[in-house]
Each structure stands twice: as structure tokens, then as C-alpha cells.
Amino acid sequence: MDYLSLAQIITAIILIILVLIQEQSSGLSGVFGGDGGFYQTRRGLERGVFIATAVFAAIFAALAIAKFIF
């Protein structure tokens, strides 16, 4: 197993964990009468988790492209 595959597996696991710990009410529950308005600002830990999710998604995509090229 090469280093790109290992890095991609680790990044995927971290990305899955970050997605699972995000707030549950931020999805489609608002459409079906859930709590929250149309626009809600993220603060504190929620913002950090959101940014970390975006960063790890970008890393995962970059690793997938790098694995395809190399």
C-alpha cells in the first residue's frame, strides 16, 4: 500500500467523523418544520467543525486527483 492510499483512507475517516458530528438540524429538517431560520451563522466550535470539514474535503479531493495522476 502506498502513502497516497494510506493518506486518503485516513482523510476519509476524519472527514466521515467531522460530517457526523455536525449539527443535526442544519440539513433538510427545516423544510419539514424543524428548528431554525433560513440563514444561520455558525459560531464557536460549530464554525471550527465546518471549516475543518471543508479543509479535509479539499485534501481528500486533492489526494484523489494526485492518486489519479501518479
C-alpha positions as CSV (number, residue, x, y, z in Angstrom):
1,M,0.0,0.0,0.0
2,D,1.4,3.3,-1.0
3,Y,1.4,6.6,1.0
4,L,-1.2,8.3,-1.1
5,S,-3.7,5.4,-0.4
6,L,-3.0,5.5,3.3
7,A,-3.3,9.3,3.5
8,Q,-6.6,9.1,1.5
9,I,-8.0,6.4,3.9
10,I,-7.1,8.4,7.0
11,T,-8.5,11.6,5.5
12,A,-11.7,9.8,4.6
13,I,-12.2,8.5,8.1
14,I,-11.6,12.0,9.6
15,L,-14.0,13.5,7.0
16,I,-16.7,11.0,8.0
17,I,-16.3,11.8,11.7
18,L,-16.5,15.5,11.0
19,V,-19.6,15.2,9.0
20,L,-21.3,13.0,11.6
21,I,-20.6,15.4,14.5
22,Q,-22.0,18.4,12.7
23,E,-25.3,19.8,14.0
24,Q,-28.2,17.6,13.0
25,S,-30.8,20.4,12.5
26,S,-28.8,22.1,9.7
27,G,-30.0,19.7,7.0
28,L,-33.4,19.3,5.4
29,S,-35.2,19.2,8.7
30,G,-36.0,22.9,8.4
31,V,-38.1,22.1,5.3
32,F,-40.3,19.7,7.3
33,G,-40.9,22.0,10.2
34,G,-37.6,21.7,12.0
35,D,-36.0,24.4,14.1
36,G,-34.0,27.3,12.6
37,G,-34.4,30.0,10.1
38,F,-33.4,30.4,6.5
39,Y,-29.9,31.7,7.4
40,Q,-28.0,30.9,10.5
41,T,-24.5,32.0,11.3
42,R,-22.0,29.4,12.7
43,R,-20.2,30.3,15.9
44,G,-17.5,28.7,18.0
45,L,-17.0,25.0,17.8
46,E,-19.6,24.6,15.1
47,R,-17.7,27.0,12.8
48,G,-14.5,25.2,13.5
49,V,-16.0,21.8,12.6
50,F,-17.5,23.3,9.4
51,I,-14.2,24.8,8.3
52,A,-12.3,21.6,9.2
53,T,-14.8,19.6,7.1
54,A,-14.2,21.9,4.1
55,V,-10.5,21.6,4.6
56,F,-10.5,17.9,4.8
57,A,-12.8,17.6,1.8
58,A,-10.4,19.7,-0.2
59,I,-7.5,17.5,1.0
60,F,-9.4,14.3,0.1
61,A,-10.1,15.7,-3.4
62,A,-6.5,16.7,-3.9
63,L,-5.3,13.2,-2.8
64,A,-7.8,11.6,-5.2
65,I,-6.5,13.7,-8.1
66,A,-2.9,13.1,-7.1
67,K,-3.6,9.3,-6.9
68,F,-5.1,9.5,-10.4
69,I,-2.1,11.4,-11.9
70,F,0.6,9.4,-10.2
